[in-house]
């Protein structure tokens, strides 16, 4: 009789955690930009400096 391990593989857990973390960070960044419209994005600053 085999032992059945119902836990997902660690790599799947890490990938799921990374995806959730990125989603939360992107939502926070969007909210920050919405509250602070005068702060320019890095890409815009680099183009203007060139």
Contact map, one row per residue, 1 for C-alpha under 8 A:
11100000000000000000000000000000000000000000000000
11110000000000000000000000000000000000000000000000
11111000000000000000000000000000000000000000000000
01111100000000000000000000000000000000000000000000
00111110000000000000000000000000000000000000000000
00011111000000000000000000000000000000000000000000
00001111100000000000000000000000000000000000000000
00000111110110000000000000000000000000000000000000
00000011111110000000000000000000000000000000000000
00000001111111000000000000000000000000000000000000
00000000111111100000000000000000000000000000000000
00000001111111110000000000000000000000000000000000
00000001111111111000000000000000000000000000000000
00000000011111111100000000000000000000000000000000
00000000001111111110000000000000000000000000000000
00000000000111111111000000000000000000000000000000
00000000000011111111100000000000000000000000000000
00000000000001111111110000000000000000000000000000
00000000000000111111111000000000000000000000000000
00000000000000011111111100000000000000000000000000
00000000000000001111111110000000000000000000000000
00000000000000000111111111000000000000000000000000
00000000000000000011111111100000000000000000000000
00000000000000000001111111110000000000000000000000
00000000000000000000111111111000000000000000000000
00000000000000000000011111111100000000000000000000
00000000000000000000001111111110000000000000000000
00000000000000000000000111111111000000000000000000
00000000000000000000000011111111100000000000000000
00000000000000000000000001111111110000000000000000
00000000000000000000000000111111111000000000000000
00000000000000000000000000011111111100000000000000
00000000000000000000000000001111111110100000000000
00000000000000000000000000000111111110000000000000
00000000000000000000000000000011111110000000000000
00000000000000000000000000000001111111100000000000
00000000000000000000000000000000111111110000000000
00000000000000000000000000000000000111110000000000
00000000000000000000000000000000100111111000000000
00000000000000000000000000000000000011111101100000
00000000000000000000000000000000000000111111100000
00000000000000000000000000000000000000011111110000
00000000000000000000000000000000000000001111111000
00000000000000000000000000000000000000011111111100
00000000000000000000000000000000000000011111111110
00000000000000000000000000000000000000000111111111
00000000000000000000000000000000000000000011111111
00000000000000000000000000000000000000000001111111
00000000000000000000000000000000000000000000111111
00000000000000000000000000000000000000000000011111
